């Protein structure tokens, strides 16, 4: 399935070490929408903690379009997902280069149908 998508992003500096990032997505073929809010907080020069929230909703028509296995009669309810995450990113510098290490992530996902 080819799914043209629209994407919108806003990044607003709140304080010297805190940003607010807002993202919005719309996947046309699936009629799915998503919204995400991130608040990256730079604790030290080499450590950032980012709490975030993601909301995803896919209507029954979108689920029927993308699912390889469908229930008899197809899907009848919208699938919603609420995701809360806290990411920790640490890095170090090597001469003038800043090296990022993999993120450490804690997620809490809540799905509703």
Buried (B, 14 or more C-beta within 10 A) or exposed (E): EEEEEEEEEEEEEEEEEEBBBEBEBBBEBBBBBBBBEBBBBBEEEBEBBBBBEBEBBBBBEBBBBEEEEEEEEEBEEBBEBBBEBEBBBBEEEEEEEEEEEEEEEEEEEEEEE
